[in-house]
């Protein structure tokens, strides 16, 4: 299995002491600059989180298009777009346009979304679930329409007055060939992973799982991945799916690293209650590169996934995060089977 490695930025900005990302413009511009730096290092992917009503990145498509314009090889993507907030047909136009501008490098992660600061935020955007329809159902219904649109299915009647009397149905334009195979679903349970496979989407295993069986996070995530692959095979899809997991990996190689993360050695899983459900969070990896390489090589889910997304402390700035990624590429990633693109 060819391994890929990318970064995932939460895109925080705050005008506080020590922050190198003080404004929304800083967050956007530095996201582009980090993608450029990551590509130069050989990193395979540049992804951003999407949150609303918060000092974080919110509107991904202009940002991804800007990343595409400044890079040539690196995959660009999201982790994840909350479908509750989206107009599926307009999103299909934006996604296709971004994919065409990037020459087919878009890896679009979507989902029902994560806990947020806003109370009923998607309703403020005008998307109110019908009575008896849950947020999860709304997100899945919108996803079905979005997938149909990027597949080129017709979604609206033509106006004979504008088509010379011709009747029929129209598809969203533009279309980008192959985009449908590069849609990922952010899954927080084993059951949703199986559903993801049935829909023919790649699996983006969540940074937390909203269930807890008592086993370590990486083993629970590995079981989720195994169930996804079994459901994929049963569904009979022709292509091979992709699977990503996210990890916080903090190599400590300098006094600056020690100042930031010296007291944050590799920890333990965290278990808590999230939205009334018992959830398990994965640990962070922090320490000397050799130690991290050994620990990650034993991580069951990292072994089973083909893509590892490194969550970066983006408010420390581009230069710091580029050095962090360089240390991971040189000293840590080879231990999990990653090979520099120049050597593939």
Buried (B, 14 or more C-beta within 10 A) or exposed (E): EEBBBBBBBBBBBBEEEEBBBBEBEBBBBBBBBBBBBBBBBBBBBBBBBBBBEBBBBBEBBEBBBBBBEEBEEBBBBBBBBBBBBBBBBEBBBBBBBBBBBBEBBBBBBBBBBBEBEBEEBBBEBEBEBEEEEEBBEBBBBBBEBBBBBBEBEEBEEEEEEEEEEEEEEEBBEEBBEEBBBBBBBBBBBBEBBBBBBBBBBBBBBBBBBBBBEEBBBBBBBBBBBBBBBEBBEEEEBEEEBBBBBBBBBBBBBEEEBEEBBBEBBBEEBEEEEBEEEEBBBBBBBBBBBEBBBEBBBEBBBBBBBBBBBBBBBBBBBBEBBBBBBBBBBBBBBBBBBBEBEEEE
